[in-house]
């Protein structure tokens, strides 16, 4: 095999793991880990920990997400042939058998790296792995309406944030738990944005989603509370002493919820941004801003 063939094969593997979606675990996890480092007053050189701990832990979560993406595409071939025929498996650039091998390798890589972080992080990685596997493999929780949203929001929101916080601190403290719950609720609501593109294909494959059961407009209105109230309630959490006052700025992240719903209703299935609708992209960006803003505010509060 010559160099050009190797490069072409590598590009296929990159397309298979869907690199844009890997930004979420990298940005979110590294932000939470840095916040945990400062909040828990860890001694030592942050730059050293970035290299020896934060970077490997973030990569483990990203690889785990890539494994989940690969497994999901293997089990979604019939759907992807209709709505995403350009993906590597339906396009014939890679076989399901080879994709299965890649998925297993990626899962083993993520778990192996997590062993060297700490025991709690390792346990969270195993738990997240269980959610991603049961989401895609029979009996597929992806096919069960409402549960399919929970099976995205819980591991990618709550468990992902707790895993990240556990690198330097106690994941069961009130702060990471509340931040994780906010992220989980937001993702439970926001995860339906990915189903707009797949609505027709999901109907044919009997995958039950809120989009193809209730329609885009009704489904959007049903999930709006998940996009708005987790952030809107932050002042009440501060007033009750559950969260510290320095986090009040996160309340403004309730505003993008209105735009996500608006974009959902007006989204054109033929207009795609980074493989999906504009509402899906805005949902991801809001999640990035939430994690990075939380980290910045926590760091400033910890060193001031």
ChimeraX attribute file (.defattr): number of C-alpha atoms within 10 A of each C-alpha:
attribute: neighborCount
match mode: 1-to-1
recipient: residues
	/A:1	5
	/A:2	6
	/A:3	8
	/A:4	9
	/A:5	10
	/A:6	11
	/A:7	11
	/A:8	12
	/A:9	14
	/A:10	12
	/A:11	12
	/A:12	16
	/A:13	18
	/A:14	13
	/A:15	16
	/A:16	24
	/A:17	27
	/A:18	17
	/A:19	16
	/A:20	11
	/A:21	16
	/A:22	19
	/A:23	16
	/A:24	21
	/A:25	25
	/A:26	21
	/A:27	17
	/A:28	25
	/A:29	30
	/A:30	27
	/A:31	25
	/A:32	29
	/A:33	27
	/A:34	23
	/A:35	29
	/A:36	26
	/A:37	25
	/A:38	20
	/A:39	20
	/A:40	13
	/A:41	13
	/A:42	12
	/A:43	8
	/A:44	9
	/A:45	8
	/A:46	15
	/A:47	10
	/A:48	10
	/A:49	14
	/A:50	16
	/A:51	11
	/A:52	13
	/A:53	19
	/A:54	26
	/A:55	15
	/A:56	19
	/A:57	31
	/A:58	27
	/A:59	20
	/A:60	27
	/A:61	30
	/A:62	24
	/A:63	25
	/A:64	27
	/A:65	28
	/A:66	24
	/A:67	28
	/A:68	24
	/A:69	20
	/A:70	26
	/A:71	26
	/A:72	19
	/A:73	23
	/A:74	23
	/A:75	16
	/A:76	17
	/A:77	17
	/A:78	17
	/A:79	22
	/A:80	21
	/A:81	15
	/A:82	15
	/A:83	16
	/A:84	19
	/A:85	15
	/A:86	14
	/A:87	20
	/A:88	22
	/A:89	25
	/A:90	21
	/A:91	14
	/A:92	11
	/A:93	15
	/A:94	16
	/A:95	13
	/A:96	19
	/A:97	11
	/A:98	11
	/A:99	21
	/A:100	17
	/A:101	12
	/A:102	19
	/A:103	24
	/A:104	14
	/A:105	14
	/A:106	22
	/A:107	22
	/A:108	16
	/A:109	16
	/A:110	26
	/A:111	22
	/A:112	14
	/A:113	19
	/A:114	25
	/A:115	15
	/A:116	14
	/A:117	19
	/A:118	15
	/A:119	13
	/A:120	20
	/A:121	24
	/A:122	23
	/A:123	15
	/A:124	22
	/A:125	27
	/A:126	16
	/A:127	15
	/A:128	23
	/A:129	21
	/A:130	12
	/A:131	19
	/A:132	23
	/A:133	16
	/A:134	14
	/A:135	24
	/A:136	21
	/A:137	14
	/A:138	11
	/A:139	10
	/A:140	14
	/A:141	22
	/A:142	23
	/A:143	18
	/A:144	16
	/A:145	16
	/A:146	16
	/A:147	15
	/A:148	22
	/A:149	23
	/A:150	22
	/A:151	22
	/A:152	22
	/A:153	25
	/A:154	21
	/A:155	24
	/A:156	24
	/A:157	25
	/A:158	21
	/A:159	22
	/A:160	26
	/A:161	29
	/A:162	29
	/A:163	29
	/A:164	29
	/A:165	31
	/A:166	25
	/A:167	25
	/A:168	24
	/A:169	22
	/A:170	17
	/A:171	22
	/A:172	12
	/A:173	12
	/A:174	12
	/A:175	18
	/A:176	23
	/A:177	18
	/A:178	19
	/A:179	22
	/A:180	26
	/A:181	20
	/A:182	23
	/A:183	26
	/A:184	27
	/A:185	25
	/A:186	27
	/A:187	27
	/A:188	24
	/A:189	25
	/A:190	27
	/A:191	20
	/A:192	23
	/A:193	27
	/A:194	19
	/A:195	19
	/A:196	24
	/A:197	21
	/A:198	21
	/A:199	23
	/A:200	17
	/A:201	20
	/A:202	23
	/A:203	15
	/A:204	11
	/A:205	13
	/A:206	13
	/A:207	22
	/A:208	18
	/A:209	25
	/A:210	23
	/A:211	24
	/A:212	20
	/A:213	14
	/A:214	12
	/A:215	14
	/A:216	22
	/A:217	14
	/A:218	13
	/A:219	21
	/A:220	24
	/A:221	14
	/A:222	14
	/A:223	20
	/A:224	17
	/A:225	16
	/A:226	21
	/A:227	27
	/A:228	21
	/A:229	17
	/A:230	21
	/A:231	25
	/A:232	18
	/A:233	15
	/A:234	25
	/A:235	19
	/A:236	12
	/A:237	17
	/A:238	15
	/A:239	12
	/A:240	10
	/A:241	10
	/A:242	14
	/A:243	18
	/A:244	16
	/A:245	14
	/A:246	13
	/A:247	19
	/A:248	19
	/A:249	14
	/A:250	19
	/A:251	17
	/A:252	13
	/A:253	19
	/A:254	21
	/A:255	14
	/A:256	17
	/A:257	25
	/A:258	13
	/A:259	14
	/A:260	23
	/A:261	24
	/A:262	15
	/A:263	18
	/A:264	23
	/A:265	18
	/A:266	12
	/A:267	20
	/A:268	13
	/A:269	14
	/A:270	9
	/A:271	11
	/A:272	15
	/A:273	12
	/A:274	12
	/A:275	15
	/A:276	19
	/A:277	23
	/A:278	22
	/A:279	27
	/A:280	25
	/A:281	19
	/A:282	19
	/A:283	24
	/A:284	19
	/A:285	13
	/A:286	19
	/A:287	21
	/A:288	20
	/A:289	15
	/A:290	21
	/A:291	23
	/A:292	20
	/A:293	19
	/A:294	21
	/A:295	24
	/A:296	16
	/A:297	16
	/A:298	21
	/A:299	17
	/A:300	13
	/A:301	16
	/A:302	15
	/A:303	9
	/A:304	5
